[in-house]
Amino acid sequence: MTIRKATVLGAGVMGSQIAALLVNAGIKVQLLDVVIDEEDRNKLSKAGYDRITNKKKSMLYDLNFEGNLSYGNFADDLVEPSDSDIFIEAVKEDIKIKHDIWTKIKQVAKEEAILATNTSGIPIEAIAKVFESGEQERFLGMHFFNPPRYMKLLEIIPTKNTSEETVEVVKQFSEDVLGKGVVIANDVPAFIANRTGTHAMADIMYRAERNGLSIVEVDALTGKAIGRPRTGTYGLSDLVGNDIAAFVVGGLMKDPSEQPYFNNSSLLPKLLEKGALGNKAGYGFYKKEGRKRLVLDPETMEYVEPSKPQLEILSHFGRDLKENLDVIFNAEDKAGKFLWKTLRSTFFYAANNVPKAAKDYKDIDRAMVWGFNWKVGPFQLWDLMGFDRVKERIQAEVGELPEWVANRTESFYKEGEVLENITPIEDRIEKEIWKDDDTTLSVINTDQLLFKFHTPNNTIDEGLTKGLIKAVDELESGHYSGMVIYSDGPHFSPGANLNMMKKAIELEEVDTLIGKTISELHEAVNRVRYSSKPIVTAVRGRALGGGAELMLASPYVVAAAESYIGLVEVGVGLIPGGGGLAELTERVMTRDEQKASKMKTLGAVITRIASGDVSMSAYEARRKYYLRGSDDIIMNADKVVDVAIEKLTYLTKVNYIQRTKVNFPALGTNFKAVVEGQLDSMRLGHFISDYDMELGLAIADVMTGGELPEGTYVNQEWLQHLEKQHFLKLSKNQKTFERISHMLQARKPLRN
């Protein structure tokens, strides 16, 4: 079954976001809600529609998509037979309301339509009672995580009567069309992610109170050090809502079989009595006053200035999660023992939820990584700490593990195994041509090359540029049909290696070291740009600075919809130096438009780059010229490499024509003066600093052709020459050094 039209029932916060997600995926959506005003019968659904299509803060990738969204109400629009392929209900968590709305849907839905509820707190079986047995085959739970656009996890919860065909159709639709990471959950309270996550949260709070650890100490211990979000436990509770956390735990504890695993925090109920619900109320475990972030003192229930944790174990933690876990396992101090016991509790609880909540233990890991932003799931963490020694210690300290773990003699994961529901590209590689510290070149499908870069954090550095030049040489000289460029991890590339830049500046070797690097980068991107054989680049997540420039040079791109692309070098006191300015200038100046239109567009591009603007979706990147109409955008970020390979296969079957170097007229010094006025207005309005303006003028100089009169013909080679000149000059400026140093230390830009 192909799903092309959906009806979303409920236009509140969650319903509106689900509707927006569907529209972004190309689905035609009808958004409905109850009638609360006889004078304006569509008041609620129209409000949802307006939120989705708000021109200043649209939920849509492109406002042109709004033609696929309509709105109405339950009374008027559920009378005639509906042609919707799927109904997704997101109304109030009240079973009577849900039964009433599904009773209406039964009368209008076509026989093959899929029926889904987004409930998070009511058993799916209880909602399903309103349906006849045949209808129950098409009914299931689809639990989206908030916000649905950004959270990868989708829990699918079948009932005992849901057909396997329905589950498979919804799973495939959710993965391929909506781009979600799907887990199949059993119909138990809180399903998989919320039950595991709230158990961990509740356990940590309970143990912290018994061990006399402060809120700040606990958050320092239970954040990045153990592979969880930097908020830590109390910060996360504030973020999701302390009332929500308490509600989920309370619901779980109503089940007698869950009670042995849970202990209540004594502090949380006191907070709820005060209305301290967390961020949505303005205060919870933490409270923000101006620029200050205060923390709750449990003794006085007042907010005080936090003091820095002085726990010795924190000094032993680093970026290596495996090493941190080893420290915890062997710890003898109070904080270390606290961490071991709470991790032990999570391991034990997760093990006992197979097959209770999930048939596959990997689905518990998937749920926690995709839904709670844990770096690794409980069973992955268990493996990292040491499968055998953790198993033995749990059995000695807690008691018998479930039979499926007790009888297990090997770790949960094999080396290189991933959580994604895809076949790893590495498993399809037929031959490895080389693999070094920075790059790997492999062969797939007999004659296609795969170029993977795996520099530190996927940064652009000398090893990558040299490897890329060598890879294009191999492509051009060998019997290969084309090449795919990609990187591992959630982000394509954050840009240049700033440590290398800082070192070169400190050594006063800007002209030699940095100059050589820029020349090599220009050579590499130009080899890609003008390759005689097709090259496709697979992009997802952040493609910033030099990463964006590498993408810009690619003849074809397959980008995940959630790709964040921009030339952000001004944040570190530089201008783009890898051909990005030259490429964008050519894209604008070779368009079949009047000169006035080109001037307006180029001016907008210059000011965006001068302010470090980042496109917040691939569709926005297309509007801003980072992507072309010939580049493909897909929802499922996990499949960008697969689709890039498919795109390459197609390109090799048609008459691929390589790109040629072209000359085009520059807008020259007169237009550069116009841009200077625009930048000065931004400076006077405090949108950019004085040094930002200097950087903006350098960008404008490159993109208008330098000191040339209007109409002088230029090409990318000339503009890249100007890029290099300005890049080297700026690299010698003290303000640039300050910006680079600040970015490396504080991880955020300095506007000096």
NORQUI-V463942 format. One record per pair of residues at least 12 apart in sequence whose ideal C-beta (glycine too) atoms are under 6 Angstrom apart, sorted by the first residue. I is the first residue (numbers start at 1). J is the second residue. If there is no record, write none. Layout:
<<I:J> <I:J>>
This chain:
<<1:169> <3:85> <3:86> <3:173> <5:28> <5:84> <5:85> <6:22> <6:27> <6:29> <6:84> <6:86> <7:30> <7:84> <7:87> <8:31> <8:88> <9:32> <9:89> <9:91> <9:101> <10:90> <10:91> <11:31> <11:33> <11:44> <11:45> <11:48> <14:90> <15:90> <16:48> <16:51> <16:52> <17:147> <17:148> <18:88> <18:90> <18:144> <18:148> <19:31> <20:52> <20:59> <21:148> <21:149> <23:65> <23:68> <23:69> <24:61> <25:177> <25:178> <25:635> <28:68> <29:69> <30:70> <31:45> <31:48> <31:71> <32:45> <32:72> <32:73> <32:74> <32:77> <33:45> <34:74> <35:73> <35:75> <41:73> <42:71> <42:72> <42:73> <45:71> <46:71> <49:71> <53:66> <61:617> <61:619> <62:619> <78:104> <78:108> <81:108> <82:108> <82:109> <86:114> <87:105> <87:115> <88:116> <89:117> <90:118> <93:121> <95:122> <95:126> <98:127> <99:130> <102:130> <103:130> <114:138> <115:138> <115:139> <116:140> <116:142> <117:141> <118:142> <118:144> <120:143> <123:187> <124:141> <124:157> <124:159> <124:187> <125:159> <125:187> <128:159> <136:161> <137:161> <137:163> <138:166> <140:158> <140:162> <141:157> <143:155> <143:191> <145:371> <152:181> <152:370> <153:181> <153:370> <153:371> <154:174> <154:180> <154:182> <155:183> <155:185> <155:191> <156:170> <156:182> <156:184> <157:185> <157:187> <157:191> <178:635> <179:635> <179:636> <181:370> <183:363> <183:366> <183:367> <186:357> <188:357> <189:251> <189:252> <189:255> <190:248> <190:252> <192:357> <192:358> <192:364> <192:367> <193:367> <193:371> <194:248> <196:368> <197:372> <198:245> <198:248> <198:249> <199:349> <200:346> <201:233> <201:245> <202:249> <202:262> <203:342> <203:345> <204:222> <204:233> <204:342> <205:265> <206:263> <206:265> <207:338> <207:342> <211:334> <211:338> <215:234> <215:285> <215:295> <216:295> <216:306> <216:309> <217:309> <217:311> <218:233> <219:232> <219:234> <219:235> <220:309> <220:314> <221:335> <221:339> <225:317> <225:324> <227:321> <227:374> <227:375> <227:376> <228:374> <229:373> <234:285> <238:278> <238:279> <238:284> <238:285> <238:286> <239:279> <241:277> <241:278> <241:280> <242:271> <242:277> <242:278> <242:284> <243:277> <246:268> <261:349> <267:298> <287:303> <311:335> <313:333> <313:335> <313:336> <322:384> <325:384> <325:385> <328:340> <329:385> <344:394> <346:378> <347:378> <347:382> <348:394> <348:398> <350:364> <350:378> <351:401> <351:402> <351:405> <352:402> <361:379> <365:377> <365:379> <365:380> <365:419> <366:419> <379:412> <383:411> <383:412> <383:413> <387:411> <420:638> <422:638> <425:641> <428:444> <429:442> <429:444> <430:443> <431:443> <438:455> <438:463> <438:464> <438:467> <439:453> <439:467> <440:452> <441:471> <447:480> <447:481> <448:481> <448:482> <448:648> <449:475> <449:480> <449:483> <450:484> <451:471> <451:483> <451:485> <452:486> <453:487> <454:488> <458:487> <458:493> <459:497> <460:496> <460:546> <461:497> <462:517> <465:520> <465:521> <465:524> <468:524> <469:524> <469:527> <472:527> <472:531> <475:533> <481:652> <482:533> <482:534> <482:648> <482:652> <483:535> <484:536> <484:644> <484:645> <484:648> <485:537> <486:538> <486:641> <490:541> <491:541> <491:542> <492:539> <492:541> <492:543> <492:547> <493:543> <493:547> <494:542> <494:544> <495:544> <495:545> <495:546> <495:547> <496:545> <496:546> <498:740> <498:744> <501:740> <502:740> <505:737> <510:728> <510:731> <510:732> <514:731> <515:728> <518:577> <518:724> <518:727> <521:578> <522:579> <522:720> <525:553> <525:578> <525:579> <528:553> <528:554> <529:553> <530:659> <532:658> <534:651> <534:656> <535:554> <535:555> <536:556> <536:644> <536:647> <536:648> <537:551> <537:554> <537:557> <538:558> <538:640> <538:641> <538:644> <539:551> <539:557> <539:559> <539:563> <540:560> <540:563> <540:637> <540:640> <542:564> <543:565> <544:566> <544:568> <545:568> <545:569> <546:578> <548:565> <548:567> <549:578> <549:579> <549:580> <552:580> <552:583> <557:631> <558:632> <558:640> <558:643> <558:644> <558:647> <559:618> <559:633> <560:637> <560:640> <561:617> <561:618> <561:633> <561:635> <563:618> <564:614> <564:616> <565:615> <565:621> <565:626> <566:613> <566:614> <566:615> <567:580> <567:609> <568:612> <570:612> <570:692> <570:695> <571:612> <571:749> <572:739> <572:740> <572:743> <573:735> <573:736> <573:739> <574:730> <575:698> <575:699> <575:726> <577:723> <577:727> <579:720> <581:702> <581:703> <581:723> <582:716> <582:719> <582:720> <584:605> <584:625> <585:703> <585:719> <586:716> <587:625> <588:601> <588:602> <589:664> <590:664> <599:671> <603:675> <606:675> <606:699> <606:700> <606:703> <607:678> <609:699> <610:696> <610:699> <618:633> <661:715> <663:713> <663:715> <665:711> <665:713> <666:704> <666:705> <666:708> <666:712> <666:714> <667:704> <667:710> <668:704> <668:705> <668:708> <668:709> <668:710> <670:710> <671:704> <672:700> <672:704> <675:700> <679:693> <679:696> <689:751> <691:735> <691:752> <698:726> <702:719> <702:722> <702:723> <706:722> <735:752> <738:752>>
